[in-house]
Amino acid sequence: MTIKILHTADLHLSKKKPYTIAALDEILKVAKKNEVEILTIGGDLFDKRDDAEDLRIELRSKFSKNDFKIIAIPGNHDTDVYREGLDFGENFIPMTDEPFGIYPHKDINLVAIPYLDELNQDMLEKLKKETKAGKTNILLLHCTLDIGFSSGDFGDEKKYCPISKSKLEKLGYEYILAGHFHTKTDIVKLNEKSVFIYPGSPTSITTKELGKRKVVLIDLEKNEIKEIPLKTFYHNKLIETVIADKEDDAISNIEKWLKKQVIYEKNIEVTVNGFINRNETEYRKAINEIDENVIFIYNCKEVGQILNDPLFIKFLGKLEESDYKDKREIEDLVLEIASKILGQGS
């Protein structure tokens, strides 16, 4: 039988933010639909300790009577949540053993590290010794991978527990399932045998986390990794630059983009820049009427600013003196380029 694992992290569950609870429900549905055997949560299931207290009774029913186990580690937000004896449901297994816990399952050797500030050399040596020959070795942790990411990629989180790609790839784990990185799903191939996976937050915790959120499905028999989009709350932004005399094209572009979004109340922001050959107030009204649930930031200006620019006037004079046959096309092209360049600073 094939073994499937669904990986997520950073739900930051809070009763004050119902959309985080809805995200958990969606993840459990995806896990059931895909017939996984294990759901891993790479830390920060809760936003803080009080949230775990508020939600524990409610979660018992969600985390019970599933056909899969839920393996969770503490993150920096919920490091003190999983006190001995607290019941979160019969299928929920918090991995709190220090320096790490081990969850064996069929041909899987899953090593789980609870919250810590750093992975020192002694810890790395211990982790390396815990890999098992003939098993699929999986490491579950909450950390900062130190390649290719900026501070903004972690939401409002600070960087901690930094670890390098070079150190991780020497440990001998086929899959490193991590949490802490919020912005988006990121799958990093460390070498031919090892893959590092950040699932990203499954719902937008801050406005920095843009676009549809995802979880990651790992099929160990097929050695396949699949990103699965979620039907959860998320933020998204679009910047559309309007070209004079092509104002309807901009509206059409915005409408097409919005059709691909799931629009909750004020979770989508569209900035409209550029220059128009219409009444500014009337065009603003046309933009706002596209969708009342979208935040529109309107920065359009009347195209006369470009047409009266001395440089543009000089260009038109030179164009008129030239031997080019398609002068109108060239004028339109330059006007379009100028609109895009100047419109970005509107």
Buried (B, 14 or more C-beta within 10 A) or exposed (E): EEBBBBBBBBBBBBBEBEBBBBBBEBBBEBBBEBEBBBBBBBBBBBBBBEBBEBBBEEBBEBBBEBEBBBBBBBBBBBBEBBEEEEEBBEBBBBBBEEEBBEBEBEEBBBBBBBBBEEBEEEBBEEBEEBBBEEBBBBBBBBBBBEEEBEEEBBBEBEBBBEBEBEBBBBBBBBBBBBBBBBBBBBEBEBEEEBBBBBBBBBBBBBEBBBBBBBBBBBBBEEEEBBBBBBEBBBBBEBEBBBBBBBBEEBBEBBEEBBEEBBBBEEBBBBBBBBBBBBEEEEBBEBBEEBBEEBEBEBBBBBBEBBBEEEEBEEBBEEBEEEEEEEEEEBBBEBBBEBBBEBBEEB
